[in-house]
Amino acid sequence: MESSYNARCPAVKRLFREAKELHEATEEYNARPLEDNLFEWHFTVRGPADSEFDGGIYHGRIIMPADYPMKPPNIIFLTPNGRFETNKKICLSISGHHPETWQPSWSIRTALLAIIGFMPTPANGTIGSLDYTASERASLAKKSQEYECPECGNISRLLKERTSDNKELQAEARQVMGQVAVSVKMENKDEGEDGTMKDGVSESSSSEQLAVGGHYSVEEADGASSADVSPIDRASPQFEGEMASGTTPTSADPDPTPEILMEGASTNNVRINPVSVTPVSTSGYLYNFILSAAICLFISLVIRRIFLMEGETTEELDEILL
């Protein structure tokens, strides 16, 4: 398959490298490109242990953009699971719904771990999410092992047999989830005027739960431009500190710098630099005064010299000046 792609293309080089890294299946996840399409991958993940998804095996598609990894992939579930809709692009910060939150350093493995970490979390109205009961999800988990993919066959054979709880990998999945916030898009068209934004997106629900570390994600109303603000640097020490402590900046923030809102970030993460005014010193005023006096004196001397050259006496010149 390598010979049919331009090896100099950054996306092709990156995908081939990730395909080699994910060539061997694990007990918890597996992903590989289709034989005839490098830009479409099929993935399989095992349901997190100690959850209603335990025992389930879930299959789906990952559609890569042409400029991957600069833009995020689209993720589509094929196996009914009760958490994500099937045959629909799901809305996560690692998916194509929110390219502003994607980081090129993330990979397909990052996306798989994030999916595992997010499965037991509340849906909170995100696009492509479901809020099935625990019993319904457990029932779907048992049925999922029988799913047959037209491309991959029986999905239960795509993962290694689980020999332990893989607590280290589960902890890594939670850690990845802590770095990837769910982007929430509520589409309540029946919302009333109170607390309503454009297109029926509720302002009261725009503090949409989000995420991790208490950061909020707000969808833009129509007409708002994301170019007015800069994407948050999620690799900054400030963000890492907030994620580690699980706290958000409060109104007691000693920094009085004006703040603006942006999608996927708390207000204190983006600031407008105030205009500084430098006062003029006393020495500056004195310098300007001396310079003005010297100019006036020079002009008066020039006028006096002109009158003397024309034969006028100094007394006549003094009378004219006075």
C-alpha positions as CSV (number, residue, x, y, z in Angstrom):
1,M,0.0,0.0,0.0
2,E,2.9,2.3,0.6
3,S,3.8,2.5,-3.1
4,S,0.3,4.0,-3.9
5,Y,0.9,7.1,-1.7
6,N,3.3,10.0,-1.8
7,A,5.8,9.2,0.8
8,R,6.8,12.9,1.1
9,C,3.3,13.9,2.2
10,P,3.4,14.7,5.9
11,A,0.0,13.1,6.5
12,V,1.1,9.9,4.8
13,K,4.4,9.7,6.7
14,R,2.6,10.2,10.0
15,L,-0.1,7.6,9.3
16,F,2.4,5.0,8.2
17,R,4.4,5.6,11.4
18,E,1.3,5.3,13.6
19,A,0.3,2.1,11.7
20,K,3.6,0.5,12.6
21,E,3.2,1.6,16.2
22,L,-0.3,0.1,16.4
23,H,0.4,-2.9,14.3
24,E,0.1,-5.3,17.3
25,A,-3.2,-5.5,19.1
26,T,-3.4,-5.0,22.9
27,E,-5.9,-6.3,25.4
28,E,-7.7,-2.9,25.5
29,Y,-7.5,-1.4,22.0
30,N,-6.6,-2.0,18.4
31,A,-6.6,0.2,15.3
32,R,-5.4,-0.2,11.7
33,P,-6.0,1.4,8.3
34,L,-8.1,-0.3,5.7
35,E,-6.1,-2.2,3.1
36,D,-7.1,0.1,0.3
37,N,-7.4,3.4,2.1
38,L,-4.8,4.7,4.5
39,F,-7.1,7.6,5.5
40,E,-9.8,5.4,6.9
41,W,-9.0,3.3,10.0
42,H,-11.1,0.9,12.0
43,F,-10.7,0.7,15.7
44,T,-11.8,-1.6,18.5
45,V,-11.8,-0.8,22.2
46,R,-12.7,-2.9,25.2
47,G,-15.2,-1.4,27.7
48,P,-13.6,0.0,30.9
49,A,-13.4,-2.4,33.8
50,D,-15.6,-1.7,36.9
51,S,-18.2,0.1,34.7
52,E,-21.5,-0.9,32.9
53,F,-19.4,-1.3,29.8
54,D,-17.2,-4.0,31.3
55,G,-17.2,-7.0,29.0
56,G,-18.2,-5.0,25.9
57,I,-16.1,-4.8,22.8
58,Y,-16.8,-1.7,20.6
59,H,-15.9,-1.1,17.0
60,G,-15.8,2.1,14.9
61,R,-14.3,4.1,12.1
62,I,-11.7,6.9,12.2
63,I,-11.7,9.2,9.1
64,M,-8.5,11.1,8.7
65,P,-8.3,14.5,7.1
66,A,-5.9,15.1,4.2
67,D,-3.8,17.5,6.4
68,Y,-3.6,15.2,9.5
69,P,-2.2,15.7,12.1
70,M,-2.7,19.4,11.8
71,K,-6.5,18.7,11.9
72,P,-8.4,16.1,14.0
73,P,-10.0,13.0,12.6
74,N,-13.7,12.2,12.7
75,I,-14.7,9.3,15.0
76,I,-17.8,7.1,14.2
77,F,-19.0,4.2,16.3
78,L,-20.5,1.2,14.6
79,T,-21.3,-1.0,17.6
80,P,-24.4,0.0,19.7
81,N,-23.1,0.9,23.2
82,G,-25.5,3.2,24.9
83,R,-22.9,6.0,25.3
84,F,-22.2,7.1,21.7
85,E,-24.6,7.1,18.8
86,T,-23.8,4.7,15.9
87,N,-23.0,5.9,12.4
88,K,-22.7,9.5,13.5
89,K,-19.6,11.7,14.1
90,I,-19.3,12.1,17.8
91,C,-18.4,15.4,19.3
92,L,-15.2,15.4,21.4
93,S,-12.3,17.8,21.7
94,I,-10.2,15.1,19.8
95,S,-12.7,14.9,16.9
96,G,-13.4,16.9,13.8
97,H,-16.2,18.8,15.5
98,H,-13.7,21.0,17.3
99,P,-10.4,21.5,15.4
100,E,-9.6,24.5,17.7
101,T,-9.0,22.1,20.6
102,W,-6.9,19.5,18.7
103,Q,-3.2,19.3,19.2
104,P,-0.9,17.8,16.5
105,S,1.0,16.0,19.1
106,W,-2.0,13.8,19.8
107,S,-2.3,10.6,17.9
108,I,-4.7,7.7,17.1
109,R,-3.6,6.0,20.3
110,T,-4.4,9.2,22.2
111,A,-7.9,9.2,20.7
112,L,-8.5,5.5,21.6
113,L,-7.4,6.1,25.2
114,A,-9.6,9.2,25.4
115,I,-12.6,7.2,24.1
116,I,-12.0,4.5,26.8
117,G,-11.8,7.2,29.5
118,F,-14.9,9.1,28.4
119,M,-17.2,6.1,28.0
120,P,-18.3,6.0,31.7
121,T,-18.7,9.8,31.9
122,P,-22.1,11.6,31.6
123,A,-23.1,12.5,28.1
124,N,-24.2,16.1,29.0
125,G,-26.0,16.6,25.7
126,T,-22.9,16.4,23.5
127,I,-23.5,15.7,19.8
128,G,-23.5,11.9,19.1
129,S,-23.9,11.0,22.8
130,L,-26.5,8.9,24.6
131,D,-27.7,8.6,28.2
132,Y,-28.8,5.0,28.4
133,T,-29.3,3.4,31.8
134,A,-26.6,1.2,33.3
135,S,-28.7,-1.9,32.7
136,E,-29.2,-1.1,29.0
137,R,-25.5,-0.4,28.5
138,A,-24.6,-3.7,30.3
139,S,-27.0,-5.6,28.0
140,L,-25.5,-3.9,24.9
141,A,-22.0,-4.8,26.2
142,K,-22.9,-8.5,26.1
143,K,-24.3,-8.2,22.6
144,S,-21.4,-6.3,21.3
145,Q,-19.1,-9.3,21.2
146,E,-21.2,-10.8,18.5
147,Y,-20.8,-7.8,16.1
148,E,-19.4,-8.6,12.7
149,C,-17.7,-5.8,10.7
150,P,-17.9,-6.1,6.9
151,E,-14.2,-5.1,6.7
152,C,-12.7,-6.7,9.9
153,G,-14.9,-9.7,10.7
154,N,-15.8,-10.6,14.2
155,I,-14.5,-7.8,16.4
156,S,-14.0,-10.1,19.5
157,R,-11.0,-11.6,17.7
158,L,-9.4,-8.2,17.1
159,L,-8.2,-7.8,20.7
160,K,-6.0,-10.0,22.8
161,E,-7.7,-11.9,25.6
162,R,-7.9,-9.9,28.8
163,T,-5.6,-11.4,31.4
164,S,-5.9,-8.7,34.1
165,D,-7.6,-5.4,34.9
166,N,-4.8,-3.5,33.2
167,K,-5.0,-0.8,35.8
168,E,-2.0,1.0,34.5
169,L,-3.6,1.4,31.1
170,Q,-6.9,2.4,32.6
171,A,-5.1,5.1,34.7
172,E,-3.4,6.3,31.5
173,A,-6.8,6.5,29.8
174,R,-8.1,8.7,32.7
175,Q,-5.0,10.8,32.4
176,V,-5.5,11.4,28.7
177,M,-9.2,12.2,29.5
178,G,-7.9,14.8,31.9
179,Q,-6.1,16.5,29.1
180,V,-8.9,16.4,26.6
181,A,-12.1,18.3,27.5
182,V,-15.5,17.3,26.0
183,S,-16.8,20.1,23.8
184,V,-20.5,20.5,24.5
185,K,-23.0,21.6,22.0
186,M,-26.6,21.8,23.2
187,E,-29.3,22.1,20.6
188,N,-32.4,22.8,22.6
189,K,-34.6,24.4,20.0
190,D,-37.5,24.6,22.5
191,E,-35.7,26.8,25.0
192,G,-37.6,30.0,26.0
193,E,-36.3,33.5,25.9
194,D,-34.8,33.4,29.4
195,G,-31.2,32.5,29.1
196,T,-31.4,31.8,25.4
197,M,-28.7,32.4,22.9
198,K,-28.9,32.4,19.1
199,D,-30.4,29.3,17.3
200,G,-31.9,28.2,20.6
201,V,-28.6,27.4,22.3
202,S,-29.3,27.9,25.9
203,E,-27.1,30.3,27.7
204,S,-27.9,28.7,31.0
205,S,-26.6,25.4,29.6
206,S,-23.6,27.0,28.0
207,S,-21.7,26.5,31.2
208,E,-21.8,23.1,29.9
209,Q,-20.1,20.8,32.2
210,L,-17.5,20.0,31.1
211,A,-14.8,18.6,31.3
212,V,-11.9,18.4,33.4
213,G,-10.3,20.7,35.9
214,G,-13.5,22.8,35.9
215,H,-12.9,24.4,32.5
216,Y,-16.1,25.2,30.6
217,S,-16.8,24.8,26.9
218,V,-19.2,27.2,25.2
219,E,-20.4,26.9,21.6
220,E,-20.2,30.1,19.6
221,A,-23.4,31.8,18.6
222,D,-24.0,32.6,14.9
223,G,-22.0,35.6,13.8
224,A,-19.3,35.2,16.4
225,S,-15.8,34.8,15.0
226,S,-13.3,32.5,16.6
227,A,-10.6,34.6,15.0
228,D,-11.2,37.3,17.7
229,V,-9.6,35.1,20.3
230,S,-6.5,32.9,20.4
231,P,-6.7,29.1,21.1
232,I,-5.7,28.2,24.6
233,D,-2.2,26.8,25.0
234,R,-3.0,23.5,26.7
235,A,0.7,22.8,27.2
236,S,1.2,25.9,29.3
237,P,2.3,25.6,33.0
238,Q,-0.9,27.4,34.0
239,F,-3.2,24.9,32.3
240,E,-1.2,21.9,33.7
241,G,-1.4,23.4,37.2
242,E,-5.1,23.8,37.0
243,M,-5.6,20.3,35.6
244,A,-3.5,18.8,38.4
245,S,-5.3,20.7,41.2
246,G,-8.8,20.3,39.6
247,T,-9.6,24.0,40.4
248,T,-10.6,27.0,38.4
249,P,-9.6,30.6,38.7
250,T,-12.0,32.5,40.9
251,S,-13.1,36.1,41.1
252,A,-10.4,36.7,43.7
253,D,-7.7,36.5,41.1
254,P,-5.3,39.3,42.0
255,D,-4.5,40.0,38.3
256,P,-6.9,42.8,37.3
257,T,-6.2,42.4,33.6
258,P,-9.4,42.5,31.5
259,E,-10.7,39.1,30.4
260,I,-12.6,37.7,27.4
261,L,-14.4,34.4,26.8
262,M,-13.2,31.8,24.3
263,E,-14.5,28.3,23.4
264,G,-13.1,25.5,25.6
265,A,-11.3,27.7,28.1
266,S,-12.0,29.6,31.4
267,T,-12.0,33.4,31.2
268,N,-8.8,33.8,33.0
269,N,-6.9,31.9,30.3
270,V,-7.2,34.7,27.8
271,R,-6.5,38.3,28.6
272,I,-6.3,41.6,26.9
273,N,-3.2,43.6,27.4
274,P,-4.0,47.0,29.0
275,V,-2.6,50.1,27.4
276,S,0.1,51.5,29.5
277,V,0.6,55.3,29.9
278,T,4.1,56.7,30.8
279,P,3.9,60.0,32.6
280,V,6.2,62.9,31.3
281,S,8.9,63.8,33.9
282,T,9.6,67.3,35.2
283,S,12.9,67.3,33.4
284,G,11.1,66.9,30.2
285,Y,9.0,70.0,30.8
286,L,12.1,72.1,31.7
287,Y,13.9,70.9,28.5
288,N,11.0,72.0,26.4
289,F,10.9,75.4,28.1
290,I,14.6,76.1,27.6
291,L,14.4,75.1,23.9
292,S,11.4,77.4,23.3
293,A,13.2,80.3,24.9
294,A,16.3,79.8,22.9
295,I,14.3,79.7,19.6
296,C,12.6,83.0,20.5
297,L,15.9,84.6,21.4
298,F,17.4,83.5,18.1
299,I,14.5,84.9,16.1
300,S,14.7,88.3,17.9
301,L,18.5,88.5,17.1
302,V,17.8,87.8,13.5
303,I,15.2,90.6,13.3
304,R,17.6,93.0,15.0
305,R,20.3,92.2,12.6
306,I,18.1,92.8,9.6
307,F,17.1,96.2,10.9
308,L,20.7,97.3,11.5
309,M,21.7,96.2,8.0
310,E,19.0,98.6,6.6
311,G,20.5,101.6,8.4
312,E,18.0,101.8,11.2
313,T,19.3,102.8,14.7
314,T,19.0,100.7,17.7
315,E,16.7,103.2,19.3
316,E,14.3,103.0,16.3
317,L,14.4,99.2,16.5
318,D,13.6,99.2,20.2
319,E,10.6,101.5,19.6
320,I,9.3,99.2,16.9
321,L,9.7,96.1,19.1
322,L,8.1,97.8,22.1
